[in-house]
């Protein structure tokens, strides 16, 4: 076969499910690489390809450029956080509605402290802007919605809130986020327990 024929031959299609699996492997590799870097600036297509053990061209089949890869990684990390919070909530007795909220917030803080580069990437821009009167959407909102549901269950169980569940969730998340930021800016990074204690005290202020 001539060299020209080899170059022009079409790429073999991935079998069903293989493309999505490769996409997941690329995102997992990007996540591992990010954990080794000081920030997302060092995250490159070639670096992710090396980490995944594939050619850069394979990444372009799923992500058109670096910006698309970073966006995909952000969603991937939010999915990890969402799963961690759901799992933490599920380990608490269903009757302990306040404990379940605290467990989700603790899981969020642990994720942020264990994955500082990922968390900075995830929260760098906040939720996307929407038109007035249109509810915001996106992975950050989905995470906060877990807390909204948790606080709503508290109210339904007779645990009175000082503010509506939607507001309580935002207040709790922002408070936890701010405390984690202080932890990450600390030179020692050895006071993780105080972060959890702060979250518990802060959440208690939301209840009447």
Phi, psi and omega in degrees: 000138182286161179296323180298319181294323179295320182291322186275352181296135182292149178289139179293133180293145173294143173292163185306124178093339183291321180298316180292325178294319178296320178300317178296321179293324177296315180294322177296320178294319178297322179295317179296318180296318181299326180293341180264353184256163176283337181187178185289346181300330180275000181278110182237160177301314181295321179295318178295320179299317178297317181295323180279345182073034180229172177280147178306326181300330180293329178289321181294344175290339183244333181226121188294331180201183182297321181300319179293323178295315179297320178296318178296320178295321178300313178298320179300316182289324176296324177296321177297315179297315180302315180296318180296320180291318178297319180295319179296318178296320182293341180276354179259141180307137185299335180282344180268077187293324178289319178299327179291321176296314179299321180298320179295319179292322176299317180297321178297316180293318179298317179300315182295319181287327179280337183229065187299318180295319179296316184293321177298320178298316184294324187253009185299320187250355182070186179290152180295149179284144178229168178292153178306133179087352179262128182292136178294153180222164179132173185295326177294318178296322179298321178294314179296327179298331174299319179288323176304312180298321180295315179292326177297322177293325176299311180299319180294332180275002178094007176271103189291142178252149176284337181223164177301158184304320180298318180289320179300320181295316180295316180300314182295317181294315181296320178298314178296319179299316180295320180293322177296321179299319177296319178299315183290334178275353178285145182289331187269323181055042183239010186244047183296324181299325181292333176296314180295320179297318178299316181301316180297317180293320183293317179297323181299334180288340181283335181272143182288000000 
